Amino acid sequence: MTESSLSSHTLTEKQFAEFVGLSGSFVRQLRLAGRIPFVRVNTKVLYLKTDALEFLRQHRQALAEVAA
């Protein structure tokens, strides 16, 4: 996998936080608690975009719950 294709599949911590609508510090807390998967390349922390989508799927509420 080339660097450009890797970057199209990954997010930085800041990008992950923006994508899921959370603060960067909260995302960091989730990572340190082992609640979200990540990849470490040397000192760089990266997240797969597919994991960000899965995070959102796991935390969405059914429309009926919101309307109640």
HELIX and SHEET records of a PDB file:
HELIX    1   1 GLU A    3  SER A    7  1                                   5    
HELIX    2   2 GLU A   13  VAL A   20  1                                   8    
HELIX    3   3 GLY A   24  LEU A   32  1                                   9    
HELIX    4   4 LYS A   49  HIS A   59  1                                  11    
HELIX    5   5 LEU A   63  ALA A   67  1                                   5    
SHEET    1   A 3 THR A  10  LEU A  11  0                                        
SHEET    2   A 3 LYS A  44  LEU A  48 -1                                        
SHEET    3   A 3 VAL A  39  VAL A  41 -1                                        
END                                                                             
